[in-house]
């Protein structure tokens, strides 16, 4: 019979009492691959070598305590993300609070209740999987945004700047920090549809003809198709931004001539952020505008191109916007005056 690799999730169980290790073995061995350590030094060795999915860690052990082990794991970049559940006979609230302060995700008191141990382990492994899925989706979004940059004549710093502008405006408009972070990561996808636009049009240094503009405007719908339909979350936000970031408040934008509050709010934010950065950046077909001229146009277009409330938010946030602009400034090529 060929050797079959154990593909189950791995738990590291750390306790200096053999009886406690046996109890946890019987509780968990049917569902998980188990590693065992009877002291803190062995626990650190196994954690670094095997990178378990979760650690069940006793506190009172000779040599290194569980607190010491937890601190060392959280200070090591290779193990800091491994969730740790303390399991201990120390049942005082102060002990639990200290464990959580050091970076543990949970605290189970001895004697063990097998049902509780199983439930807590499943819960925290599910949270890890959910975060990994979110991270994977974020990486996909970022890489698609990068792919679009290779087609466009704009710099990658444009995408970074306008995304941070969008996050700043979102916070100013009352978004939660988590929702603003989603917008930061979704905004780079706004022009992903340019992947489907011919290079002769996308990289033309001069003005586009009306026929060329008709083709160029299709990048919004192409982008929405690339991202696809999603019921919620980061990709949903990215899709509605790609589709709607060229709509205008007065209904003269594209592709659907949507107007006013019917335009998704995230797309209205990206419209302000995108235009401000485009105006204040050098392009093959134009020099950079001054900040004064660019902000003047945005104020002039309040109620026409842009949501009037967001223009007010933009002006209130302008000091932060300018800090972002300076931090992520384009670097001129050597020899360019």
N, C-alpha and C positions, 0 to 999 in steps of 0.2 A: 504493500500500500504506500502510495506517495505521501510525503509529509504535507499536511494542509496547514497553512499559516492561520493562526488565530486572529481573525479580523474584528473581534469584539473590542469595545472601548476598554481602555486600561485604567485601572484604579491602583494607586499606591496607598497601602494601608500601613500606618506607622503607630506602633504601640510596643512598650517594653514588656508587657504581660502576654505570655503565650496564650493564656485562656481567652483574652480579649481578641487576639488575632484569629483564634479558632472560631469564635462566635461570628466575627465579620466574614470569615471565609465561608461558613455555612450559609450566611445570609445573602452573600453576593456572588458566589462562584458560578451559579447557573447562568447569570446574565452578563458577567464581565470577566475580562482577563485581569488577574490580580497579581500585584507585586507586594512583597512584605519587607518591612524594615523594623528592627527592634531598638534602634537608636537613631538620634538625629543625624549623625555623620553618614550612616548608611542611607538614610532617607534622602539627603542631599545628593549623594552619589547616584542613586537610582533615578531621582528626578531629572538630573542633568543628562544621564545616559539614555533613558527611555522616554522622557517627555510624556508622562501619563496624562490622561484626559482630566483626572480629578484626583485630589489627595485627601484622604481621611487621616487626620493628624492628632495624636494624643498630645497633651500639654506637659504633664508631669513625667519626665524621663531623665535618667542619669546623663551627665554630660550636657549636651545641648537640649534645652527645653523645646517644647513645641513652638513657643513664642519665638525663640531664637531661630528655629528652622524656617518659620514663616517669614521672618524678617529677611533672612538670607535669600530665600526664594524670590521674594518680591524685589530685591535689589539686583537680581541677576536677570538681564534682558532675555535670556533663553528660557527662563522659567516663570517670569513675572505674571504671565497670562494664565497660568494653570490655576483653576479654582481650588481653594482649600476649605475644607470643612473641619473645624475643630471638634473632636469627640473627647470628652473629659468628665471626670467625677467632680471637677470644680464647677459647682452649679450657681455660684453667686453672680449677680448681674454685672458686677465690676469685671469679673473674669471674661464674661461674654463680650462686654463692651470693648475690653482691651483686644481681644481676638479680632473683632470686626475692625477696630481702628488700625490694626496691623495689616489688614488686607484680606482676611478670611471672608468668605461669602456666607457662612452659616456656622451654627454652633449646636451640637447635639450632646445632651447630658447622658452620662452613664448612670445606671445600667442601660444597655442598648435595648431599644424596642425595634425589632427587625423591620416591622412595617414602616416605622418612621424613617429608619435609615434608608430603606429602599426608595421611599417617596422623595426624600431630600436629595438623594443622589440623582434620581431621574430628573427632578426639577432643574438642578443646576447644570446637568449635562445638556438638557434641552435648551437652556438659556445660552450655553456656549455654542450649540449648533445654530441657534437663531442668529447670534452675533456673527458667526462665520458666514452664514448665508447673506446677511446684510453686507459684510465686508466684500464678499465675492461680487454681489450686485454692484457695489460701489466701484470696484475695480473694472468691471465691464463698462460701466458708464464712463469712467475716466479714460479708458482705452479707446472707446468709440469717439470720444471728444478729441483725443490725440490724433486718431485717424483722419478726422475732418480737417485738423490743422494742416496736415500734409497736403491737402488739396487747395487750401485757401492761401491768399496772399497776406493774411494777417498773422501776427506772431502769437506764439503760445502765451506770452505775457499778457496779451490782450484778454485771452480767456481767463487767466488767473485774476487780473485786475477786475474785470467786469463781474466775475463770480463773487469776489469779496465786496465789491460795491453792492451787489444784490443782497448779500447777507446783511450788510450794514443797514440797507434800506428796510429789509424785512424786520429786523429788530426794532428799528425806529417806528415801523408801522404797527408794532404790537405782536409780532410773531413770537412764539416760544423759542427758546434757544435751540431745541431739537428741530423744530420746523425750519428755522433759519439755516441750520446746518444742512438739512435736506436741500434747501434752495441753493446753498453754496455748491453742493455736489451735483445738482441737477443742471444748473445754469451752463456748465461747459458743453452740454449737449444741444444748446439752442440752434447751432448751425450744422449739426451732423448731416442734415440733408444735402449739404453742398457736395458730399461724396458723389451724388447723382447728377451733378451739373457738369457739363463739358468744360475741360480746362480752357478752351479758347474763349469762353465767356467768363469763367470764374477768375481768370488771371489776366483779362484784357486791361491794359493800362489806361485806356481812354474811356469815354462815355459809352454806355451800352445803347444799342438801337432798341426800338420799342419791341421788336421780336425777341431780342436777346433778354430784355427785361421780363418778358412773359415767361421765358424759360427759367430765368434766375429766381423768379417768385415761387417757382415750384419747389424750392428747397424746403419750404416750411412743411408742405404735405409729405414730401419724400422723407424728411426727418421724422415726422410722426409715424410713418409706416415702418421705418427702420427700428424705432424704439418699441412700437407695438402697443396694444391695449393692455392696461394693467388696472385692477380695481382700486388700488391705493398705493401709497408709499413713494419711494424715491423715483422709480421708473415711471409711475403715473404722473408725477410732477414734471419729470423730464419731457414726457410726451406732450403734455399740454403746453409747455413752454415752447418746444420746437414748433408746434402747430400755430401758436398764437402770438409770438413775440413781435411780429410785424403788424399786428392789428393796431388801429389808432382809436383814441377815445371818441373822435367825432365820426367814426364809421367809414373812413376813407382808406383804411389799411387793407392788408391782404393776409390770407387767401380768401377770407369769408366776409370781409367788410363788417365784422362784428363791432359793436359800439359800446361805450360806457362800461357799466358794471357787468355786462354780459361777457366781457373779456376776462378770462381767469386772472385772479389777482397776482399770482406769481409771474405770469407773462407780462403784466403791466409793470411790475418791478424790473424785470429783465430788460424791458424796452427802454426804460430810463437809463439803467446801468450801461447797456450796450451802446446806446447813442452817445452818451457822455464820453465813453472811452474812445469810440470811433472818431468823434470830433476832435479830441485832444491828442490823437495819435497821428503820426506820419503814415501816409499810404502812398503807393506808387502814383496815384492820381491826384494827390492833394497834400499840402503841408499841414502840420498840426495847428489847430486853433488854440488861442489862448484860453485859459480857464474862464476868464471874464466873458469872452465871446460865447463860449460853449454854455455856460450857466445862463447867460442872457437868452440864448435861443431856447433852452429848456423852459425857462420861465415864460417866454413868448408863446411857446407851444402848449402851455398849460390849458387844459380844456379842449385842445385841438388834437395834437398827437398824444399827449400824456394825461394820465389821471391827475386832476388838480391837487388832490390830497397827497399824492405821492411826490409831486413837485415840491410841495411844502416840506415834506419829510426829507427830500433830497437836500434842500437848502439848509435845513436844520442840521443835517448830518455832514454837510460839506467839509468841515475840518477833518473828520475821520476819513472821508472819501479822498481828500488830498494827501493824507498820510499814506493811505494805501497806494495811491498813484506814485508817490515818491519812492516808497519801498520797492515797488515792482516796476520801476521805470525801465523802458527799453534802453538797451545798450547800443550806442551807435557803432557801426562797423569801423574798424581801423582805417584812417585816411579820409573819413567823411567829416567835413567841416560842420 
